[in-house]
Amino acid sequence: MPIFDIRARVPLMDSAERTTTMNISLPAVLRDFVAERVAGGAYSSASEYVRELIRADRQRQQGQARLEELLVEGIASGPAADWTDEDWTALRARVAGRVAEGPSSRGTQGG
C-alpha cells in the first residue's frame, strides 16, 4: 500500500521503497571504518553508506548476469571468425561515434 501525500493524494513511495530496520553485527574495525566514512562527509549516516554498498553490489550483480548472458549468446552463435583490418576499423568508428554521442548512448544495444 503506497504512502500518500494527504494534500495531493499522490503516492510518495511504494512499498518497495519504504525503509525498514535491519540490525547487522560488524567487527570493531569495520564499524570504525564506516564511522570514518560518515565522519569524512562521504555519507550522511551509516545507513546511507550500507544502502549505497547494497545498491552497488546489486548493480554489479546485474552487470555480471548480463555479461554471462552475452557470453552464452556469443558461444551459441557459432565458431569465431577472423577479423580483418576493415572489421577493426569499423568497430573503432562505431565506438568513436558512441563516445561522441555522450553517455546517453552507452548501455544501449545495437548501434
N, C-alpha and C positions, 0 to 999 in steps of 0.2 A: 504494500500500500504506500503510495507516494506521500511525501510530506508536502503540504500546500502552504503558500503564502495566502493568508486569510483574505487580504485585501484584493488580490488579483485572481485568486483561485488557480494559480499556475503551479504545476509541480516543480519544486525546487530540487528534489533528489528522488531518484527511485530507490527501491530497497537495496539494490546492489551497491549504491553509493553511500549509504548511511554507514557511519562508523560504529564499530563495536569494540569492546575491550578484549585484549589478549595479553596475558602475562607471559613473559619469557624470562628464562634464567640465563645469565651470562657470567662467565668468569670475570673477575675484577678487572683484568687487563682489557677485555673487550668493553666492559661498562665504561672504563676510563676513556677508552678511545672514542666511544660515542659521545661522551660528555665533552671531550676536546673538540670534536666536530661541531657540536652545538655551540659551545663557548666561542669558537672561532668565527661564528657567524654564517657558516655554510648552511646551517639548518636552524629553524626556529625551535625545534624540540626533538627529543629522542624519537618520538612517534613519527615525525616528519621524515627523519633520517631512515628509519626502518621501512616506512611506506615507500620511499624512493628506492631503497635497495630491492624491495619486493617487485616494484614496477620494472626496474632494470633487469632483474632476473627473469621476469615474465616475458619481457621483450626479447631477451637473449634466447630464451627457450623457444619462442615463436620463430625467431630467425633461424635457429638450429633445425626446427621442424621443416621450415621452408627449404633450407639448404638440402636436407635429406630428400625431400620431395623432388627437388631439381636433379639431384644425383641419380635417383632411381629413374627419373624420366630420361636422363641422358644415357644411362646404361641400357634402358629399354629401347632407345632409338636406333640401336644397331651399332655396327662397328664404326670406329672413328675413321675419319678421312684426313689425309694430309692437307695442311693449309698451305695455300700459295701466298706469294707476296701480295697479290691482289686481295686475297681474303683479309690479310693483316691490315692492309691499307684501308679497306672498307670498314673494318672494326674500329680502327683508330679514328676515322672520320665520324662514325656513329657516336663514339664516346665523346669526342670533341664537341659534337652538336648537342649532346645531352648536357655537358658541362656548361656550354654557352647558354642553354635554356634556363639553367639555375636549378635549385633544389626541388622545385615543384615537379620537375620531370623525372626525378630519381624515384626509384621504388615502383615505377610502373612497368608493366610487362609489355613486350612487343617493342616496337620502335624502329 
